[in-house]
């Protein structure tokens, strides 16, 4: 399986509609190149552009990003993790909601971010928290879905692996000033769960916050297979689902868990 991470720049001088069209073109351009494409967190508006959340909130499904990304996934014939959008729920609540589309353009899964960043400001007070772990049964390489700040909470990823995930996909709007944490934590999540980690960040600067970029793909042994720089870039990597099984067989650490061990599968 080949995966492409599209590290798109979020430029405040580019309108969300223009960025949607550009992202759709980048996704469609992966036809024949990738089986799985990943976009960053909140790329239509910018993760730190809190003042724009209300104006740019959209319905899921039915909003402009859903429609554009569904079409792009179908045109490219890929599984598309379209990053996340500001979702306006029927009760008016806002969520940071990730969107995953099948190669036919069907909305295959959504994930409302559980851990919201900002402590007592920003996303943490403006958005509601999701409650459900989400996996996507992509053939040969089931995906576990998390978003940005979730990366700091390892128990979430244990739950995704217990649910069958072999690859952990993490779109992000990670700030440049904490880039070292991004690299450290993506590798840690791969090592402790013996799973692929695909972390897709944004480039550029928005709302005065410089983005880290440095999208990264880590294998189940913790080796970095590819890493982007700080600018806009498309990172394409070959993933071997057998590598997960081989790693877990050769170093069966997950079998020695004594705390939080899942019930036996029947």
C-alpha positions as CSV (number, residue, x, y, z in Angstrom):
1,X,0.0,0.0,0.0
2,X,1.3,3.5,-0.9
3,X,0.3,6.5,1.3
4,X,0.6,10.1,0.4
5,X,0.6,12.8,3.1
6,X,-0.3,16.3,1.7
7,X,1.3,18.9,3.9
8,X,-0.7,21.8,2.7
9,X,0.0,25.4,3.7
10,X,-2.6,27.4,5.5
11,X,-2.2,31.0,4.2
12,X,-4.5,33.6,5.7
13,X,-4.5,35.4,2.4
14,X,-6.1,32.4,0.7
15,X,-9.8,31.9,1.0
16,X,-11.2,28.6,2.4
17,X,-12.9,28.0,-1.0
18,X,-9.7,28.5,-2.9
19,X,-7.8,26.2,-0.5
20,X,-10.5,23.6,-0.8
21,X,-10.2,23.7,-4.6
22,X,-6.4,23.5,-4.4
23,X,-6.6,20.6,-1.9
24,X,-9.0,18.7,-4.1
25,X,-6.7,19.1,-7.1
26,X,-3.7,17.8,-5.0
27,X,-5.7,14.8,-3.9
28,X,-7.0,14.1,-7.4
29,X,-3.4,14.3,-8.6
30,X,-2.5,11.2,-6.5
31,X,-4.5,8.9,-8.8
32,X,-2.2,5.9,-9.7
33,X,0.3,7.1,-7.1
34,X,-1.3,6.3,-3.8
35,X,-3.9,4.1,-2.2
36,X,-4.3,6.3,0.9
37,X,-4.1,10.1,1.0
38,X,-4.0,12.1,4.2
39,X,-4.6,15.9,4.7
40,X,-3.9,17.9,7.9
41,X,-6.1,19.1,10.8
42,X,-8.5,22.0,10.1
43,X,-6.8,23.0,6.9
44,X,-9.8,24.8,5.5
45,X,-9.7,27.4,8.3
46,X,-6.5,26.9,10.2
47,X,-6.2,25.2,13.6
48,X,-5.4,28.4,15.5
49,X,-7.8,30.7,13.6
50,X,-10.3,30.6,16.5
51,X,-12.0,33.8,15.3
52,X,-13.1,32.0,12.1
53,X,-14.5,28.9,13.6
54,X,-18.1,30.1,13.8
55,X,-18.2,31.6,10.3
56,X,-16.5,28.5,8.7
57,X,-18.4,25.8,10.6
58,X,-20.1,23.3,8.3
59,X,-22.5,20.4,8.4
60,X,-21.2,16.9,8.2
61,X,-22.1,15.5,5.8
62,X,-23.3,18.1,3.3
63,X,-20.8,20.9,3.9
64,X,-18.5,22.2,1.2
65,X,-15.4,20.4,2.4
66,X,-17.3,17.0,2.5
67,X,-18.6,17.6,-1.0
68,X,-15.2,18.6,-2.4
69,X,-13.3,15.8,-0.7
70,X,-15.8,13.1,-1.7
71,X,-15.5,14.1,-5.3
72,X,-11.7,14.2,-5.0
73,X,-11.5,10.8,-3.4
74,X,-13.6,9.3,-6.2
75,X,-11.6,11.0,-8.9
76,X,-8.3,9.7,-7.4
77,X,-9.8,6.3,-6.5
78,X,-8.1,6.5,-3.1
79,X,-9.0,6.1,0.6
80,X,-8.9,9.7,1.7
81,X,-8.4,10.9,5.3
82,X,-9.4,14.5,4.5
83,X,-8.1,15.9,7.7
84,X,-10.7,17.7,9.8
85,X,-13.2,20.5,9.6
86,X,-15.1,22.7,12.1
87,X,-18.4,20.7,12.3
88,X,-21.6,22.4,13.3
89,X,-23.8,19.7,14.9
90,X,-27.6,19.8,14.7
91,X,-27.7,21.2,18.3
92,X,-25.4,24.0,17.3
93,X,-22.3,22.6,19.1
94,X,-19.0,22.8,17.3
95,X,-16.6,19.8,16.9
96,X,-13.2,19.3,15.4
97,X,-14.3,16.5,13.1
98,X,-12.1,14.2,10.9
99,X,-13.5,12.9,7.6
100,X,-12.5,9.6,5.9
101,X,-13.8,8.8,2.4
102,X,-13.7,5.5,0.5
103,X,-12.3,5.2,-3.0
104,X,-15.9,5.5,-4.3
105,X,-16.3,8.9,-2.5
106,X,-18.5,7.6,0.2
107,X,-18.1,9.1,3.7
108,X,-16.8,6.0,5.4
109,X,-16.1,7.4,8.9
110,X,-16.0,10.5,11.0
111,X,-14.1,11.1,14.2
112,X,-14.8,14.0,16.6
113,X,-11.6,15.0,18.3
114,X,-11.6,13.8,22.0
115,X,-8.8,15.9,23.4
116,X,-9.2,19.6,22.6
117,X,-6.2,21.9,22.9
118,X,-6.0,25.2,24.6
119,X,-6.5,24.5,28.3
120,X,-9.0,27.2,29.2
121,X,-8.9,29.0,25.8
122,X,-9.4,28.4,22.1
123,X,-10.5,25.0,20.9
124,X,-10.9,23.7,24.5
125,X,-13.7,26.1,25.2
126,X,-15.1,26.7,21.8
127,X,-15.6,23.0,20.7
128,X,-17.3,20.1,22.3
129,X,-15.4,16.9,23.0
130,X,-15.9,13.7,21.0
131,X,-16.4,10.5,22.9
132,X,-15.9,7.6,20.5
133,X,-12.8,5.8,19.3
134,X,-12.9,5.3,15.5
135,X,-11.3,2.7,13.3
136,X,-11.7,2.4,9.5
137,X,-11.5,-1.1,7.9
138,X,-9.2,-0.3,5.1
139,X,-8.3,-3.6,3.4
140,X,-5.0,-5.0,4.6
141,X,-4.2,-2.0,6.8
142,X,-7.1,-1.0,9.2
143,X,-6.7,2.6,10.4
144,X,-7.1,4.1,13.8
145,X,-8.0,7.8,13.8
146,X,-6.7,10.5,16.1
147,X,-6.2,14.2,15.7
148,X,-3.2,16.5,16.8
149,X,-3.4,17.0,20.6
150,X,-4.7,13.5,20.9
151,X,-1.1,12.4,20.3
152,X,-0.2,13.3,23.9
153,X,-2.7,10.7,25.3
154,X,-1.3,7.2,24.8
155,X,-4.3,5.4,26.2
156,X,-6.4,6.5,23.2
157,X,-3.9,4.7,20.8
158,X,-4.0,1.5,23.0
159,X,-7.7,1.5,22.5
160,X,-7.4,1.9,18.7
161,X,-4.9,-1.0,18.5
162,X,-7.1,-3.2,20.7
163,X,-9.9,-2.4,18.2
164,X,-7.7,-3.8,15.4
165,X,-5.8,-0.8,14.0
166,X,-2.5,-1.5,12.2
167,X,-1.8,2.1,11.2
168,X,-2.5,5.2,13.3
169,X,-3.4,8.3,11.3
170,X,-2.9,11.7,12.9
171,X,-3.7,14.9,11.0
172,X,-2.4,18.0,12.9
173,X,-1.9,21.7,13.1
174,X,1.2,21.4,15.3
175,X,3.0,24.6,16.1
176,X,6.7,25.0,15.1
177,X,7.8,25.8,18.7
178,X,6.9,22.3,19.8
179,X,8.2,20.4,16.8
180,X,10.5,18.2,18.8
181,X,7.6,16.9,20.8
182,X,5.8,16.0,17.5
183,X,8.7,13.9,16.3
184,X,9.2,12.3,19.7
185,X,5.6,11.4,20.3
186,X,4.9,10.1,16.8
187,X,7.8,7.7,17.2
188,X,6.7,6.8,20.7
189,X,3.2,5.9,19.6
190,X,4.6,3.7,16.8
191,X,7.0,1.9,19.1
192,X,4.6,1.2,22.0
193,X,1.8,0.1,19.7
194,X,3.9,-1.7,17.1
195,X,1.9,0.0,14.4
196,X,2.5,2.4,11.5
197,X,2.1,6.1,12.4
198,X,1.2,8.6,9.7
199,X,1.3,12.2,11.0
200,X,0.3,14.9,8.6
201,X,0.8,18.6,9.6
202,X,0.3,22.0,8.0
203,X,2.9,24.4,6.6
204,X,2.8,28.2,6.7
205,X,1.7,30.6,9.4
206,X,-1.9,31.4,10.4
207,X,-3.3,33.4,13.3
208,X,0.3,34.3,14.1
209,X,1.3,30.7,14.8
210,X,4.1,29.3,12.7
211,X,3.3,25.6,11.8
212,X,5.8,22.8,12.3
213,X,5.2,21.0,9.0
214,X,7.5,17.9,9.2
215,X,4.8,15.4,8.3
216,X,6.2,12.0,9.2
217,X,5.7,8.3,8.6
218,X,7.0,5.9,11.2
219,X,7.1,2.1,10.9
220,X,6.1,-0.4,13.7
221,X,9.7,-0.6,14.9
222,X,9.9,3.2,15.3
223,X,12.0,3.9,12.3
224,X,11.2,7.1,10.4
225,X,10.5,6.1,6.8
226,X,10.0,9.6,5.5
227,X,9.8,13.1,6.9
228,X,8.8,16.4,5.2
229,X,10.4,19.8,5.8
230,X,8.6,22.9,7.0
231,X,7.2,24.0,3.6
232,X,4.3,22.6,1.6
233,X,5.1,19.1,0.4
234,X,3.6,15.8,-0.7
235,X,5.2,12.8,1.1
236,X,4.7,9.4,-0.5
237,X,5.7,6.2,1.3
238,X,5.3,2.5,0.7
239,X,3.6,0.7,3.7
240,X,3.9,-3.1,4.1
241,X,1.0,-4.5,6.3
242,X,3.1,-7.6,7.0
243,X,5.6,-5.4,8.8
244,X,3.1,-5.0,11.7
245,X,2.6,-8.7,12.1
246,X,6.4,-9.4,11.8
247,X,7.3,-6.8,14.4
248,X,4.7,-8.1,16.8
249,X,5.8,-11.7,16.3
250,X,9.5,-11.0,16.7
251,X,9.1,-8.8,19.8
252,X,5.8,-9.7,21.3
253,X,5.6,-7.0,23.9
254,X,1.9,-6.4,23.6
255,X,1.3,-9.9,24.9
256,X,2.9,-8.9,28.2
257,X,0.4,-6.2,29.1
258,X,-0.9,-6.5,32.6
259,X,-2.7,-3.2,33.0
260,X,-5.6,-2.3,30.7
261,X,-5.4,-5.7,29.0
262,X,-8.4,-6.1,26.6
263,X,-10.7,-9.1,27.1
264,X,-9.9,-12.2,25.0
265,X,-11.2,-12.1,21.5
266,X,-13.8,-14.8,20.6
